[in-house]
Amino acid sequence: MIFARAAIRSRSLVRPNVSRSAYHFENKNGDHLPFDVKNRKALAAKMVGLFGLGYALPFVASAWQLSKSQ
């Protein structure tokens, strides 16, 4: 019992070692993204292309498979 109290006391006195990252990033809007958000028209075109291709791909693939079987 005495040893348990001593262990609890010693843990509470020791600060946890918080490791900081070696990298420093500025806190600016858009710096954390892997693409440029300043040119809105180019961003919109890229997003429409990416999401449009992702949405259309299963339909195109199924149409192609159906046309192969006929």
C-alpha positions as CSV (number, residue, x, y, z in Angstrom):
1,M,0.0,0.0,0.0
2,I,2.8,2.4,0.9
3,F,4.7,1.5,-2.3
4,A,1.6,2.1,-4.4
5,R,1.1,5.6,-3.0
6,A,4.8,6.3,-3.6
7,A,4.5,5.1,-7.2
8,I,1.4,7.3,-7.8
9,R,3.1,10.3,-6.3
10,S,6.2,9.8,-8.4
11,R,4.2,9.5,-11.6
12,S,2.2,12.6,-10.9
13,L,5.4,14.7,-10.4
14,V,7.0,13.6,-13.6
15,R,5.9,15.5,-16.7
16,P,5.1,13.4,-19.7
17,N,7.7,13.9,-22.5
18,V,5.8,15.6,-25.3
19,S,7.7,15.1,-28.5
20,R,7.5,18.1,-30.9
21,S,7.7,17.7,-34.6
22,A,10.9,18.7,-36.3
23,Y,8.9,20.4,-39.0
24,H,7.3,23.8,-38.8
25,F,4.4,24.8,-40.9
26,E,3.0,28.3,-41.1
27,N,-0.7,28.6,-40.1
28,K,-2.1,30.0,-43.3
29,N,-5.2,29.1,-45.1
30,G,-4.6,26.5,-47.8
31,D,-1.0,25.7,-46.9
32,H,-2.0,22.3,-45.5
33,L,-3.6,21.1,-48.7
34,P,-1.7,19.3,-51.5
35,F,-3.3,21.5,-54.2
36,D,-3.7,25.2,-54.8
37,V,-7.0,26.7,-53.7
38,K,-6.4,30.3,-54.8
39,N,-7.4,29.7,-58.4
40,R,-11.1,28.8,-58.0
41,K,-11.9,28.0,-61.6
42,A,-9.0,25.6,-62.0
43,L,-9.9,23.9,-58.6
44,A,-13.5,23.6,-59.7
45,A,-12.5,22.0,-63.0
46,K,-10.2,19.6,-61.3
47,M,-12.8,18.6,-58.7
48,V,-15.5,18.1,-61.4
49,G,-13.1,16.0,-63.4
50,L,-12.1,13.9,-60.5
51,F,-15.5,13.4,-59.0
52,G,-17.1,13.0,-62.4
53,L,-14.6,10.3,-63.4
54,G,-15.1,8.5,-60.1
55,Y,-18.9,8.6,-60.5
56,A,-18.9,7.6,-64.2
57,L,-16.3,4.9,-64.1
58,P,-18.6,2.1,-62.8
59,F,-21.2,2.9,-65.4
60,V,-18.7,3.0,-68.2
61,A,-17.2,-0.3,-67.0
62,S,-20.5,-2.0,-66.8
63,A,-21.6,-0.7,-70.3
64,W,-18.3,-2.0,-71.7
65,Q,-18.7,-5.4,-70.1
66,L,-22.3,-5.7,-71.4
67,S,-21.2,-4.7,-74.9
68,K,-18.5,-7.4,-74.8
69,S,-20.9,-10.1,-73.9
70,Q,-23.3,-9.4,-76.8
